[in-house]
Amino acid sequence: MPSFSEGIVLPAPSRADRKIQNVSKWHCTVHTVRGSGAGTRMQGESKLEADHQALQYAQPDVAEVVEQALFKFGWRDEKRHVFDMLVTKANGERVACTVKPTSRLHSKDFLSKMEVVAWWVQKKGFASSVRLLTEADIDHVALHNANLNVAVHDSDPEAENAVRAIACHLRGAITIKTLTDEVGLKERGYRAILRLISKRELQPLRHERTTPQTLIQWKGFQS
């Protein structure tokens, strides 16, 4: 595992076009670090935003997520709208996302504004599509596993290679606990298995919350 003598690498600064308030009496504010390597600082104005950020980062076809992305529109770019997320897919597709609780969908003013903004997004080629995300779009199993991936983010190449050396010879499924026991590195092995699941080198058989009893199978090295 990395030692302190190797130095500490700080995450990259947030790429948001505007800063959110550090605190709010009406809702929570969230500051996180996401992404590979040292990661990138991200911010959100609600837990709902943070949950959707986590879900996007867990998608295999997502290349980049930028929060608080400014969109200028109007015939003279005189108007402003800040999207909660601008998601770039691996194929280059860009999705501009606004995150709001379902209670806000009862506001005709809000929906009318979003219709205008969505029209201008297409007109100016800012994104391929616009999505309105609410709590109804949260897959709680996927969210649990995405947050689990964040908890074991730190790399341990030695342990990961030890897992690969055994997992690549699997024929069929095995529980995470059994594979952990076979690797023999205790907590390090368990965390390495979870990281290889997040990298999709190991794959659960079912869509469920990941636990030591989850059945997994070897899928191979992913590019």
N, C-alpha and C positions, 0 to 999 in steps of 0.2 A: 504494500500500500504506500501512497505518497508520504514522504516524511516532511517535517517542518523545514528541514534544511533545503528542500527544493524550492522554498519560497511560496508565497500565497499570491495567486492570480485573482484579481478582482473582476467581477462581472462587468460587461460593457454597459455604458450608460443607456438609459431608456431612449428609444427613438420616437417617442410621442411628440406630436406637434404642439401640445399644450400640457402643462402640469395640472394635476388635480389638486384639490385642497388636501393638506396633510391630515386634517381632522374635520369631522362634520357632526353636528348634533342630530342630524336627521337620518343618517345612514352610515354604514361603515365605509372606510376607505382601505384599499389593499395595495401593498407593495410586495412584489415577489421577484424571484430570479428564475427564469425559465430558459430552456434551450440547452444545446450540447456544450461540452467543454466548460469553461467558467461561467457560461450563460450570459443572459442580458437582463438588466433590471426592467421590470414592467410594473405598471400601476393600473388600478381599477377603482371605480367609484362605488362599487358594490360587490358583495360576495357573488352575486349572479354573474357579473362581468368576469370575476376571477375564475369561477367554475367553467365558463365558456372558453376562457383562455386555455385552461388546463385541458379541456376536451379537444381543442384545435391542435394543441401541441402533440397530443397523443395520436393524431391521425397520420397514417403512413404516407399520404399523398400531400401533406402540408409542408411547404419549404420554409415559410416565414410568416410570422404574425407580428404586426405592428399595431400598438394600441393608440387611441386618441389621434386618429389620422384626419388631418384637415382636408376638406374638400371645398374648393372655391367654385361657385357657379353663378349663373346669371349671364346676361349678354355682355357685361363688362366685368365679370368676376367680382361683382359687388356684394355677393351673398356668401355666407359661411355655414358649413355644417361639419361637425366633428363626428366621425364614425368611431364607435367604441373599438372596433377591430378592422384592420385591413389584412385579409388572409390571402397569401400567395401560394398557389398549388405548385407541385413539381412540374406540371405541364405548362406553367406560365399563367394560368387562369387566376384572376384576382376577384375576390368576393368582399364587398364592403358590408360590414355587419353593424347593425344597431341592436343593442341589448336593452330590453325593457321588460319589466314585469307585466303580466297579462292585464293587470288593472289599468295600465296606461292605454291599452287598446280600445278602451271605451271612449277615449277622447277623439272627437271628430277633427279637432284642430291638429292634433299630432298626426293622425293618419293622413289628413290632407297634405300636410307639410311633407311627409315621407313620400307621398305619391309624386310631388313636384321634384323633390331631391332625387328620387330614383330615375325620373325622366331625364334630368340633367346629367346624372352619372352615365347613362347610355349615350347621351348627346355628346359629351366631352370625352368619352372613352376612359373615364377614371377607373372603372372596374368592369368586369364581365357581367356581374349581377349584384343585386342588393338583397340582403337577407335581414329579416327582423327576427331576433332570437329572444325567447322568453324562458321561464322556468319549465314550460311544457316541453321544451326541446332538450332538456337534460336527461341523459341516460345515466341513472344513478350507479349502475354497475360499472359502466365505462368511466364515470367520474371517480369512483372509489379506486379503480385500478390506475387511473392517470395520476391521482395523488400519491398512490403507493410508489409509482415510478419516480416521482420527484423526491420521495423520501430516501431512495437508494441511488441517487444521482451520481455520487462520487465513484470514479472509476477504480477498479482493482484488477488490472490486466492479468496478474498471476492467477487469481481466483477464477476469472472468467475463462482463461485458457484451460484450467483444470476441469471446469464444468464441460467445456467443449470436448475435451479429450475423452470423456465418458459418454456424453450425450450423443455424439456423432455415431456411436455404435448401437444406439437404441433401435430396437425393432418393435414398434408399438408404443403404447403410452406408459407413463410412470408418474407417480405422485411427486410433487415438489419435495416433500419430506424424504421420500425414499432416495431421490437423486441427491439431496443434501447429504444424507448419510453415506452414500457411496462416494461422493467427492471427498468427504472427511475434513472439511475446513470449517465446520460448524457455522457460525453466523456469517462469516465471509463467503462461504459457499452458498448460503441461502440468499444473501444479497446479490451475489453474482448471477444466480439463477433468475432472480427478478429482473436484473438488468438485461439479460439475454432474452427474456420474454418481451421487454419493452423494445428491444432491437429486432424482435420477430425471428430470432434464430431458434427460439423455443416457442411453441404455440399451445395454448390451452385447448382442450378438446371441446369445451363448452363455454358459452358466454355467461360467466359467473364471477362473483367477487373472488379474487385470488386469495387462496389460503394454503397452508402446508398440504392440505388434502387435494388440491386441484390437480387434475390429470393433465400432463403436458406431453408433447412429442417434439422430436428434433425436426426442424425445417431446413437447417443449413445456414451457411453464412449469407448475409444479406449485403448487397452492394449499397 
